[in-house]
Amino acid sequence: MKLVFCGTPEFAVPSLQAVVDAGHEVALVLTQPDRPAGRKLELHVPAVKQLALTLGLPVLQPERLKTNSELRALLEQISPDAIIVVAYGRIIPQWMLDLPRFGNINVHGSLLPKYRGAAPIQWAIANGEAETGVTTMLLNAGLDTGDTLLSHSIPIGPDTTSPQLYPQLSQIGANLLIQTLSGLELKTLHPIPQDSSKATLAPILTREDGRLDLLHRTALETYNRWRGFTPWPGAHALFRDKRFLIHRMHLSFSTLCLAQYKLQLSTDSLFVGAAQNTVLALDEVQMEGKPRLTGAQFARDFQLRPGEHLE
């Protein structure tokens, strides 16, 4: 097929490589513009752009799509059989949806209709799901509401984090995309409407999602959110009126009885109380502007006092 590929982060890289390896013609790659990132605000080049340039593919980084007449004219001239969309980070306008004969094919990191939205992998882990997967679907004007094509599920381990799950799902998505293109071309694949009554949302993450709520969430619920939200927004609270980051934690089966948010150093580990008399062990923590420390070293260096707590 003649394809246009839309994608931006590392998650989309295996899909682009897969369609090239499968012999499809990628006539154009669309990706987000280079943007400043990090503390030094150095210009960050999207992972998809890096691969596209390595493969010798033409790349465009438009700031807008809907009213971009030059882009529209170019895509109409290319006349692709399909437009592939993998973690592009932009809403696809109706004129792009209508252009190719096989439609706009999206690789989505969840088992649709569950976890529609911008952060499906993170929210599946954060909500303690035992499995997730990848779905290919035909984009429409809604938020991940298009007809599904193929899906593949995998288990989520009890200690799996988002950074561990991402590469697995991105490779599964690449393989599923190739199967999807083949099925559409051979007319052996038929779109299936989603059951919207079973839909759940996976909204874009905010800094506030990482704030600890040990008053209402148990240790397990808090741990699951940290697994899903690492490395950002992570897990954070306040300690002595300063930002307190938790980089690593685990569930504790200690017999300690701690009030919510209360900290205690015991048997060379730092513990904090959560809802329903549950306890978390804080393995690696950091005060704002200070180096990372083990929980125990933090308690000693900052001379943790009896009764002190997070906020």
Buried (B, 14 or more C-beta within 10 A) or exposed (E): BBBBBBBBBBBBBBBBBBBBEEEBEBBBBBBBBEEEEEEEEEEEBBBBBBBBEEEEBEBBBBEEBEEBEEBBEBBEEBEBBBBBBBBBBBEBBEBBBEBBEBBBBBBBBBBBBBBBBBBBBBBBBBBBBEEBBBBBBBBBEEBBBBBBBBBBEBEBEEEBBBEBBBEBBBBBBBBBBBBBBEBBBEEEBEEEEBEEEEBBBBEEBEEEBBBBBBEEBBBBBBBBBBBBBBEEBBBBBBBEEEEBBBBBBBBBEBEBEBBBBBBBBBEEBBBBBBBEEBBBBBBBBBBEEBEEBBBBBBBBEBEBEEEBBBE
